[in-house]
């Protein structure tokens, strides 16, 4: 849409530093400009107002949440476009209640603003996303405490380091008590319980608000701890988040809860690789064998689960019988092994961050690198077979 397409449009700009860029981008519109603190303007809007641009970083968050909630409750509210980074979760929730809304994360240009405003004003559905060759690896533990989250964190971190320019996301779907955010020293911000009411509203902008940057090219999508999350978050919301993530990111690593949810098979069937993590105990190995068999029976056309043995003692890599006994219990060959390095793992968790960051010479980092090399080399073959 060109600037002329905004001719006569009624636009309210709350935020004086946003006004010059808005007037440049939407030059033919009819503007009203006020300080971002003048949220009382939202209570007295005239019916002709079509678009509201708000500098969210200059407004009081609590007052803005109340104003947006009241505005969204009105019949036929105007379109809302907020400019700001790392918006509070309460503000994202209020924004999602509006029928037409979007977020612009700085830095952005006048052209970016014009495109976002054009999309909101014309009410045209977003065009189908162009095919994106995103690859998805799902990690699931055979038993609790076997180290699946550690492996998921290290896989995502290694991918982000080894693939310059690629965008990587770590998605923690342990919605009740996920630990990936704590492992990385981050604050979870994915408000899926609120988004589940209107999952169709989840788009790239909402996903950006949910994401926490934990590396140069690595984002974390994780929910705050919530004992009722599995009951509150529906299948459609989880699948929508992953659908949008596949449009935004190049590589996605999912930390999947071992107890099956209504959306578990959807996640597994949509993955390029499924990694079942087991430690070297009889209960864990038997659970890994059963879990892998259950996945194969439930989605016969899906990816073949790979079993990864975690916390191996160094002697296991030799002709010691323990590895052979493990594979006998599994009734299949293991697809990878991660050497035990308790000191490195504990230090990294306590410091907040990946093992590759705090203990780059750890055997865990070496073995994860070998696993990443193996999986990335087989990725084209796997995708061709499933096409």
Rosetta blueprint (number, residue, H / E / L):
1 X L
2 X L
3 X H
4 X H
5 X H
6 X H
7 X L
8 X L
9 X L
10 X E
11 X E
12 X E
13 X E
14 X E
15 X L
16 X H
17 X H
18 X H
19 X H
20 X H
21 X H
22 X H
23 X H
24 X H
25 X H
26 X L
27 X L
28 X L
29 X L
30 X E
31 X E
32 X E
33 X E
34 X E
35 X L
36 X L
37 X L
38 X L
39 X H
40 X H
41 X H
42 X H
43 X H
44 X H
45 X L
46 X L
47 X L
48 X L
49 X L
50 X L
51 X E
52 X E
53 X E
54 X E
55 X E
56 X H
57 X H
58 X H
59 X L
60 X L
61 X H
62 X H
63 X H
64 X H
65 X H
66 X H
67 X H
68 X H
69 X H
70 X H
71 X H
72 X H
73 X L
74 X L
75 X L
76 X L
77 X L
78 X L
79 X E
80 X E
81 X E
82 X E
83 X E
84 X L
85 X L
86 X L
87 X L
88 X L
89 X H
90 X H
91 X H
92 X H
93 X H
94 X H
95 X H
96 X H
97 X L
98 X L
99 X L
100 X L
101 X E
102 X E
103 X E
104 X E
105 X L
106 X L
107 X L
108 X L
109 X L
110 X H
111 X H
112 X H
113 X H
114 X H
115 X H
116 X H
117 X H
118 X H
119 X H
120 X H
121 X H
122 X H
123 X L
124 X L
125 X L
126 X L
127 X L
128 X L
129 X L
130 X L
131 X L
132 X L
133 X L
134 X L
135 X E
136 X E
137 X E
138 X E
139 X E
140 X E
141 X E
142 X L
143 X L
144 X L
145 X L
146 X L
147 X L
148 X H
149 X H
150 X H
151 X H
152 X H
153 X H
154 X H
155 X H
156 X H
157 X H
158 X H
159 X H
160 X H
161 X H
162 X H
163 X L
164 X L
165 X L
166 X L
167 X L
168 X E
169 X E
170 X E
171 X E
172 X E
173 X L
174 X L
175 X L
176 X L
177 X L
178 X L
179 X L
180 X H
181 X H
182 X H
183 X H
184 X L
185 X L
186 X L
187 X L
188 X L
189 X L
190 X L
191 X L
192 X H
193 X H
194 X H
195 X H
196 X H
197 X H
198 X H
199 X H
200 X H
201 X H
202 X L
203 X L
204 X H
205 X H
206 X H
207 X H
208 X H
209 X H
210 X H
211 X L
212 X E
213 X E
214 X L
215 X L
216 X L
217 X L
218 X E
219 X E
220 X E
221 X E
222 X L
223 X L
224 X L
225 X L
226 X L
227 X L
228 X L
229 X H
230 X H
231 X H
232 X H
233 X L
234 X L
235 X H
236 X H
237 X H
238 X H
239 X H
240 X H
241 X H
242 X H
243 X H
244 X H
245 X H
246 X H
247 X H
248 X H
249 X L
250 X L
251 X E
252 X E
253 X E
254 X E
255 X E
256 X E
257 X L
258 X L
259 X L
260 X L
261 X L
262 X L
263 X L
264 X H
265 X H
266 X H
267 X H
268 X H
269 X H
270 X L
271 X L
272 X L
273 X E
274 X E
275 X E
276 X E
277 X E
278 X E
279 X E
280 X L
281 X L
282 X H
283 X H
284 X H
285 X H
286 X H
287 X H
288 X H
289 X H
290 X H
291 X H
292 X H
293 X H
294 X H
295 X H
296 X H
297 X H
298 X H
299 X L
300 X L
301 X L
302 X L
303 X L
304 X L
305 X L
306 X E
307 X E
308 X E
309 X E
310 X E
311 X E
312 X E
313 X L
314 X H
315 X H
316 X H
317 X H
318 X L
319 X L
320 X L
321 X H
322 X H
323 X H
324 X H
325 X H
326 X H
327 X H
328 X H
329 X H
330 X H
331 X L
332 X L
333 X L
334 X L
335 X L
336 X E
337 X E
338 X E
339 X E
340 X L
341 X L
342 X H
343 X H
344 X H
345 X H
346 X H
347 X H
348 X H
349 X H
350 X H
351 X H
352 X L
353 X L
354 X L
355 X H
356 X H
357 X H
358 X H
359 X L
360 X L
361 X L
362 X L
363 X H
364 X H
365 X H
366 X H
367 X H
368 X H
369 X H
370 X H
371 X H
372 X H
373 X H
374 X H
375 X H
376 X H
377 X H
378 X H
379 X H
380 X H
381 X H
382 X H
383 X H
384 X H
385 X H
386 X H
387 X L
